[in-house]
């Protein structure tokens, strides 16, 4: 199967490919935002709750 256009340029992404990229990128963006907020809040949580080392790991994993 030939995937190049007659002019020799590769085919351009259509609406379906862009929608697929958005579906994959949105959860990744939300997860990275959530993790950065948690990393910024962790010192304050540790000061208020005084967790042990294993409890801190549980907070980060949850």
VOPA-353406 format. One record per atom (N, C-alpha, C): x, y, z; residue number from 1. Coordinates in Angstrom, 3 decimals, padded with zeros to 6 digits. Layout:
% VOPA-353406
<<X,Y,Z>,NUM>;
...
***
This chain:
% VOPA-353406
<<000.844,-001.177,000.000>,1>;
<<000.000,000.000,000.000>,1>;
<<000.888,001.239,000.000>,1>;
<<000.581,002.153,-000.857>,2>;
<<001.325,003.402,-000.973>,2>;
<<000.703,004.441,-000.046>,2>;
<<001.500,004.972,000.903>,3>;
<<000.965,005.940,001.872>,3>;
<<001.353,007.368,001.548>,3>;
<<002.063,007.574,000.468>,4>;
<<002.434,008.942,000.092>,4>;
<<001.476,009.449,-000.973>,4>;
<<001.309,010.741,-000.979>,5>;
<<000.453,011.344,-002.002>,5>;
<<001.213,011.392,-003.331>,5>;
<<000.511,011.641,-004.423>,6>;
<<001.183,011.671,-005.727>,6>;
<<002.316,012.699,-005.798>,6>;
<<002.242,013.754,-005.012>,7>;
<<003.295,014.772,-005.080>,7>;
<<004.538,014.365,-004.293>,7>;
<<004.481,013.237,-003.582>,8>;
<<005.649,012.768,-002.834>,8>;
<<005.634,013.196,-001.376>,8>;
<<004.728,014.067,-000.981>,9>;
<<004.645,014.494,000.417>,9>;
<<003.824,013.478,001.212>,9>;
<<004.140,013.297,002.484>,10>;
<<003.343,012.363,003.286>,10>;
<<001.930,012.917,003.501>,10>;
<<000.955,012.047,003.718>,11>;
<<-000.423,012.524,003.906>,11>;
<<-000.550,013.341,005.189>,11>;
<<-001.450,014.310,005.159>,12>;
<<-001.677,015.166,006.318>,12>;
<<-002.686,014.507,007.256>,12>;
<<-002.578,014.809,008.529>,13>;
<<-003.507,014.258,009.510>,13>;
<<-004.885,014.879,009.320>,13>;
<<-005.885,014.055,009.434>,14>;
<<-007.262,014.522,009.294>,14>;
<<-007.905,014.782,010.649>,14>;
<<-009.189,015.010,010.612>,15>;
<<-009.939,015.319,011.831>,15>;
<<-009.907,014.155,012.820>,15>;
<<-009.977,012.933,012.321>,16>;
<<-009.978,011.756,013.193>,16>;
<<-008.653,011.598,013.938>,16>;
<<-007.556,011.827,013.250>,17>;
<<-006.240,011.723,013.902>,17>;
<<-006.071,012.792,014.980>,17>;
<<-006.521,014.012,014.707>,18>;
<<-006.422,015.087,015.706>,18>;
<<-007.315,014.800,016.911>,18>;
<<-008.495,014.236,016.674>,19>;
<<-009.385,013.874,017.783>,19>;
<<-008.745,012.772,018.632>,19>;
<<-008.123,011.809,017.986>,20>;
<<-007.428,010.749,018.721>,20>;
<<-006.287,011.293,019.553>,20>;
<<-005.555,012.232,018.998>,21>;
<<-004.469,012.855,019.752>,21>;
<<-005.019,013.603,020.962>,21>;
<<-006.126,014.299,020.795>,22>;
<<-006.743,015.012,021.911>,22>;
<<-007.224,014.059,022.991>,22>;
<<-007.816,012.931,022.586>,23>;
<<-008.291,011.933,023.547>,23>;
<<-007.126,011.356,024.341>,23>;
<<-005.983,011.176,023.720>,24>;
<<-004.818,010.646,024.424>,24>;
<<-004.088,011.715,025.234>,24>;
<<-004.079,012.939,024.764>,25>;
<<-003.327,013.994,025.443>,25>;
<<-004.046,014.550,026.667>,25>;
<<-005.368,014.594,026.657>,26>;
<<-006.115,015.178,027.766>,26>;
<<-005.893,014.431,029.085>,26>;
<<-006.011,013.103,029.142>,27>;
<<-005.734,012.421,030.420>,27>;
<<-004.289,012.591,030.881>,27>;
<<-003.361,012.626,029.937>,28>;
<<-001.966,012.818,030.282>,28>;
<<-001.744,014.196,030.896>,28>;
<<-002.364,015.207,030.321>,29>;
<<-002.264,016.559,030.858>,29>;
<<-002.872,016.646,032.259>,29>;
<<-004.043,016.041,032.447>,30>;
<<-004.693,016.072,033.757>,30>;
<<-003.872,015.335,034.814>,30>;
<<-003.286,014.212,034.455>,31>;
<<-002.457,013.466,035.395>,31>;
<<-001.210,014.249,035.783>,31>;
<<-000.562,014.880,034.820>,32>;
<<000.636,015.651,035.142>,32>;
<<000.295,016.872,035.991>,32>;
<<-000.839,017.494,035.744>,33>;
<<-001.269,018.621,036.565>,33>;
<<-001.562,018.165,037.991>,33>;
<<-002.229,017.033,038.137>,34>;
<<-002.538,016.495,039.451>,34>;
<<-001.266,016.159,040.225>,34>;
<<-000.305,015.556,039.561>,35>;
<<000.941,015.190,040.239>,35>;
<<001.746,016.421,040.650>,35>;
<<001.752,017.449,039.827>,36>;
<<002.507,018.650,040.198>,36>;
<<001.860,019.356,041.383>,36>;
<<000.525,019.381,041.444>,37>;
<<-000.161,019.983,042.588>,37>;
<<000.128,019.175,043.847>,37>;
<<000.116,017.852,043.737>,38>;
<<000.395,017.017,044.901>,38>;
<<001.821,017.202,045.390>,38>;
<<002.775,017.312,044.491>,39>;
<<004.166,017.519,044.902>,39>;
<<004.341,018.875,045.585>,39>;
<<003.598,019.879,045.154>,40>;
<<003.687,021.179,045.807>,40>;
<<003.002,021.172,047.176>,40>;
<<001.946,020.388,047.330>,41>;
<<001.195,020.353,048.581>,41>;
<<001.781,019.383,049.600>,41>;
<<002.643,018.478,049.185>,42>;
<<003.148,017.445,050.082>,42>;
<<003.854,017.993,051.326>,42>;
<<004.696,019.008,051.244>,43>;
<<005.315,019.523,052.472>,43>;
<<004.290,020.050,053.487>,43>;
<<003.238,020.694,053.000>,44>;
<<002.208,021.204,053.902>,44>;
<<001.400,020.057,054.516>,44>;
<<001.113,019.036,053.714>,45>;
<<000.415,017.868,054.240>,45>;
<<001.254,017.156,055.289>,45>;
<<002.548,017.032,055.033>,46>;
<<003.433,016.351,055.975>,46>;
<<003.560,017.145,057.275>,46>;
<<003.569,018.471,057.190>,47>;
<<003.669,019.285,058.395>,47>;
<<002.398,019.189,059.233>,47>;
<<001.256,019.146,058.578>,48>;
<<-000.017,019.099,059.309>,48>;
<<-000.337,017.703,059.853>,48>;
<<-000.062,016.665,059.078>,49>;
<<-000.478,015.311,059.454>,49>;
<<000.592,014.521,060.188>,49>;
<<001.850,014.909,060.050>,50>;
<<002.991,014.208,060.623>,50>;
<<002.969,012.708,060.305>,50>;
<<002.918,012.350,059.024>,51>;
<<002.875,010.921,058.671>,51>;
<<004.258,010.286,058.754>,51>;
<<004.259,008.963,058.877>,52>;
<<005.527,008.238,058.812>,52>;
<<005.964,008.151,057.341>,52>;
<<007.123,007.567,057.122>,53>;
<<007.629,007.457,055.744>,53>;
<<006.718,006.603,054.874>,53>;
<<006.258,005.501,055.424>,54>;
<<005.377,004.639,054.629>,54>;
<<004.024,005.304,054.388>,54>;
<<003.533,006.086,055.345>,55>;
<<002.273,006.795,055.150>,55>;
<<002.420,007.896,054.085>,55>;
<<003.596,008.523,054.046>,56>;
<<003.854,009.513,052.988>,56>;
<<003.830,008.857,051.608>,56>;
<<004.394,007.661,051.514>,57>;
<<004.359,006.941,050.248>,57>;
<<002.925,006.614,049.858>,57>;
<<002.100,006.252,050.827>,58>;
<<000.696,005.969,050.540>,58>;
<<-000.021,007.227,050.051>,58>;
<<000.284,008.363,050.659>,59>;
<<-000.333,009.620,050.220>,59>;
<<000.035,009.896,048.768>,59>;
<<001.288,009.694,048.419>,60>;
<<001.726,009.947,047.048>,60>;
<<001.124,008.938,046.061>,60>;
<<000.971,007.688,046.483>,61>;
<<000.447,006.659,045.587>,61>;
<<-001.051,006.776,045.365>,61>;
<<-001.755,007.277,046.362>,62>;
<<-003.208,007.383,046.222>,62>;
<<-003.501,008.471,045.237>,62>;
***
